Amino acid sequence: MPTKKSNKKEVSFEDQMQKLETIVKELEAGNLPLQDSLDRFKEGVELSKKMEKTLNQAQASVSAIIDENGQIKDFAEQVNDE
């Protein structure tokens, strides 16, 4: 039985934002049939969850570099403390 390989290309955060903005505009226009509106809404929710995950990962990366005072952490001291 053949297995499906994921050929999904990584979509940039900016492209995801543009897609979400398009979905919002389509929904706000109110010209879509009900089922299409529901499908777009579901797509928008899923997209926003992916984007939130990306933002949380970015925040964690920044927090690993910057301390609570906004100063760059001294990684040499951290390594020596461990």
Order of alpha helices (4+ residues) and beta strands (2+ residues): alpha-alpha-alpha
